Amino acid sequence: MKNRFFLAVALCGCIGLSSCAALSPAKTNRDITMGIASAGAAANSAENLYQTKQIPQTDANRKAINDLGSAYNEAKAAWLVVLTAESVYRGSQNVQLAVCAPGAAATDLKINGAAVSCPQATTNAAKAKAQLDADNAALAAKVSALSASTAAVQSLAKGK
């Protein structure tokens, strides 16, 4: 969740927040979603301004708008990957809690028809956490690129 706080702070400029202090996990999730959506709206607006020749039709401006569209798509996809990885991690934690609880060996817990041991559940949870951390790092890079592209395109729109 700490990574998400920093991602939300990075997106504050995209969604026009003046302060990003004291973000709860729910607010952080919302802010990341809103930041990505706002960047998409900025891309659509810039494309419209470009097509109506309110932004000069230069190769550099076309590239900036295209880069923002790509960054938006990549950030959106990375966000969905993180949400999925988080769900997998939470599920693996729940299995670990059930399998490793005192007296769990007597219950013969099975996941998808296969018996699960405490060491196996612990390994699975650790792998899911490592994957979640890697996906969060990838999201951070995508959000950074999205923020930079959004700022570049917003400067084009302001200079129209």
N, C-alpha and C positions, 0 to 999 in steps of 0.2 A: 504494500500500500504506500510505502514511502516513495517509491518510484513514481506512483501516480500523482502524488502531491507536486512533485517537481514538474511533471508533464503538464499538470493543470496550470501551474504558475507560468510555464513557458507559453501556454495558450492564452493567458489573460489578455495580452495585447490584441489577439485575434478577435476576441469577443467583447472588447471594450471595457474590461473591468479596471478600475483604478487601484483596487487593493485585492490581494490574493491571500491575505493572512487567514489563518485558522480555518482551513478547508476540511470539512468532514469527508470520510470516504464517499458517501453518497453525493455530496456536492462536487467532489473531485471527479467522480464518474460523469456526472452531469456536465461539468465544465469541459471535460475532454470531448464528450459527445457534441456539445454546443460549439466548441472551438473548431472541430473538424467540419461541422455543418456550416459554420460561419465562413470558413475558408472556401467551402464549396459555393456558397452564395457569392462571395467576392469573385470567384472565378467566373461564375455565370454573368455577373454584372459587368465585369471587365470584358468578357467576350461580346456582350451586347453593345457596350460602348465602342469596342473595336470595330464591330460589324457596321455600326452606324457612323463610323469615322469620327467619333468624339475623342477617341484616342488615336494618335497618328498610326497609320498602317505601315509600320516598319518591321523588318525581320526581327529586331531585338524585342519589340513589344509583342510580336506574335509568339516568340520563344518564351518570354516571361509568362504569358497567359497559358501557353501549353504546359510549361513547367509546373505552374500552379495546379492545373488540372491533374497532371500526373502525381504530384505530391499529395493532392487531396485523395485520389484513388488509393495510393499506397498507404497513407495514414489510416484511411477507413478500413482497408483490408487488415492492416496490422492491429488495429483496435479490436476487430472481430476475432483475430487469432488470440489476442490476449484474453478476451472474455471467455473464449473456449478453453484455453489453457487454465484459466482460473477455475472454471467449472470442473475440469479434470482433476486439478489439484485438490479442490474441496472434496470431491468424491473419494479420492484416494486417501485423504485424511480420515474421512468417515469410516472407510473400510479398515484402516489401520486402528482407529479407536475401537471398533467392534471386535476385531480379531485379536488385538493385544490386551484387551480388558481381562482382569482376573476372572478365571473360569471360562474364558472363551474357547479354550481347547476342547472342552466338553460339548460345545454346541455344534461342532463340525460345520462351520460357516463355509458356504460355497458362493462363489461369484461366477455367474455365467456357467454354472454346472461344474466348476473346478474348485477343489478345496484350496483355501488360502491360509498360509501360515503367517505368524506375526513377523518373522524376518522378511518374508516376501512382501508383505503389505508395507513394511517400513521402507524397503528398497523402492517399491513402486511410488510411495509418497515422496521420497527424496528425488527420484527421477522426475516426477511431475513438478516438483518445486523448482528443480534446475531448469526444466523446460519453460516454466512460467517466468523465471528470472531472465532467461535468454529472450523470450518473446517481449518482455517489458523493455529490455535494452533495445531491441529492434524497433519497438514502438517509439521509444525516446528519440532515436535517430530520425524516424519518419516525421515525428512531430516537429523536430528542429528544422528539418527541410521544409515542412509545411509552413512554419512560422516565417522563415526567411522568404519563401516564395510569395506568401500572402502580403508581407510588407512591401516587396518589390512591386507587386501588381497594384496594391493600394496607392503607392506613390505615383504610378502611371495615371490612375483614375483622378488623383488630386491635381495632377498637372494638366489635365485636359483643357 
